[in-house]
Amino acid sequence: MKVKADVLFVQGAGAGAHDADAALVISLERALGDDYAVHFPRMPGEEDPDAAAWKRKMAAELSRLDGEIVLVGHSLGGSMLLKYVSDGQVGKPIAGLFLLAAPAWDGDKWKFDDLRLPPDIAHRLAFIPRIHLYHSRDDAVVPFAHLAIHGAALPQATIRAMEGRGHQFGNDLADIARDIRDSFTRATSRHG
């Protein structure tokens, strides 16, 4: 059976981030069911991430996938995906971009020059039919204010402000899975 879509989940950064994000991936896989194949590569140097190395890893993972691809990124993984896609490097049809607690890199404390977004980011991502941004108000790692920064830069995005989910979203991505499935249901009904 062919899956509806391949999902590339890009982890956050920091010591043990891949292991911590594994619970998110398990939840997402369970909620999406057999119609989706979730790919969860271990990103290089998670303790001290290098944007170029992460981009190479994302390119290698994407080269193995066919058809429409759903991109999901948590924390720094969301920022890396956003930058990677805005640089026009994907070369595959993207069905949706779902970012969870993605940091914005324009403040005094939050500087990662390799991840600064171009001012025309909304235009560059106009080809993606579904962009969703998620952030919990009680996130103790990435300030909740970063959701508004990304939302202002991407007015076409659906914004989901959450309560009591923390940085790891309570290890429950059922609502994100529902948004992914609903997006495909609407797209299928428009084309079929």
N, C-alpha and C positions, 0 to 999 in steps of 0.2 A: 504494500500500500504506500503510495506517495504521500508524504506529509504536505499539509497546506503551506507550511513555511519553515525555513530554518531560522532559528533564533540564535544570534551571537550575543552572549552575555559577557561583558567586560567588567572584571572585578575592580574593586577599589584598591588603594595603596596602603602601605604600612606593613609592619611585621605581622604575619599571620592573616593577611587580608583575604587571600584565596580561600583559606580554610573557613574563615568567618563568613564569607559570601556564599560558601557552599550551601548553607542552610537556606539562603534566598533562592538559589537555583533549584534545590529540591522542591521548595514550595511552588516555584513557577512551573516546573515540570509537572508536578502533581495536578496543579490547577489547569494547565493547558491541555493535558491529556495527550493521547497518541497522535493527534493531528499535527503536532509541532515537534521538531527535533531541536533541543536546546544544546548548544555547544558552549563549553565553559573552559577555555584554555587558561593555564597558569601563565600570567604575564611575567616577563623577565624583570628581575630586580625590584620586586614589590616594595622592599624596605626603602629603596632610594630610586624611584622610577626615573627613567630616561625617556623622554617623549619620542625620540627617534626609534629606540628599541621597541617601544610599545606599538608604534605605527607599523614597523616591520612585522611584528607578530600578528597584528590585526589583518594586514595585507595577506599574510600566509594563510590565516584561518579563512578569510573571505574567498581566497582563490579556490578553496575546496568545496564551496557551496554553489548551488545552482538555484535558479528561480528567484522569486521574491524573498528578500531577507528582512527579518526584523532585528533591529539593533537595540540592545538594552545595556545601559551602563550604570553602574553604581558608584557614587562618589567620584573619585578621580577618574575612574573608568568612564563615567558619563562625560566628563570634561575632555578626555582623550578622544572619545567617539565624536563629540561635537566638533572638535578641531579637525580631526581626520576627515570627516564628511564635508566640512566647510572648505577644506583644501581641494575638494573634488577628486579624491584619490580612490573612491570605492570601486567604480567601474561595474557595478551590479545594480539591479533594480532594488530599491529600498522601499519596503512596504510600510515601515514605521520606525520611528526613533523614540525610545522611551527612556527618559533620564531620571534617575533616582538620586536625590541629594547631591546633585552635581555642583561643585564649587564654581564660582565666577572668579576670574583672575584680574580684577581691575582695582582692587583696594590696596591699602598700605600693607596689611598683613598677608593678603592672598596674592602673592606674586609668583607667577610661573610663566615667564615670558614666552616659552614655547607653546603655551596654551591660550594666549590672548587671541580673542576672536576678531575677525575683520568687522568693520562698521556695517558692511552690507550683508551680514550673516542671514538675515531673513530672506533676502533675495537669493542668496546662494543655496539655501535649503528649500526654496519654493517647490522643487521637484519631489519632495517627500510628502506624500499625501496625509500622513498622520504623525504629529509630533506631540508627545505628552511629557509634561514636567511634573515631578512629584517631590514633595519635601514635607517633613513633619516639623511642626512648630517647636517641638522639644528636642530637636537634633542638637546634641552636645558637641558634635565634631565640625559640621559645616553649618554656619549661621543660616537661619531660616530666611534672612534678607536676601540671600543669593537666589532664591526662587524668583523674587521680583526683578532682579537684575536680568536673569535669563528670560523671564516673561516679557520684559520691555524690549529686549533685543529680538525676540521671536513672537511677534503678535499673533501669528497663525497657530501657535501652540495651545493645546488644552492644558490648563493649570490645575493641579490637584494639591491643594494645601491640606495636610492631614494633622490629626491630633493624636498625641500619645503613642507615636510609632517609633520615635527615636531614630538614630542614624541607620540602624539595621532593619527598620520597618517591622519590628516585632517578628522578624524572620517569617513573615507572611505576605506573599505577593499575589494572593488570590484576586485582589481588586485590579492589579496591573494586568494579570492574565485575562481577566474579564474585558478590560479595555482592548487588549490585543485581539481577542476573539471577536468582540463586537466590531472592531475596525474591519476585520476580514469578512464578517457577515454582511456589513453594509457594502463593502467593495464588491463582493460576489453578487449581491442582489442588483447592483447597478450594472454589472457587466453580463449577467445571465438573464 
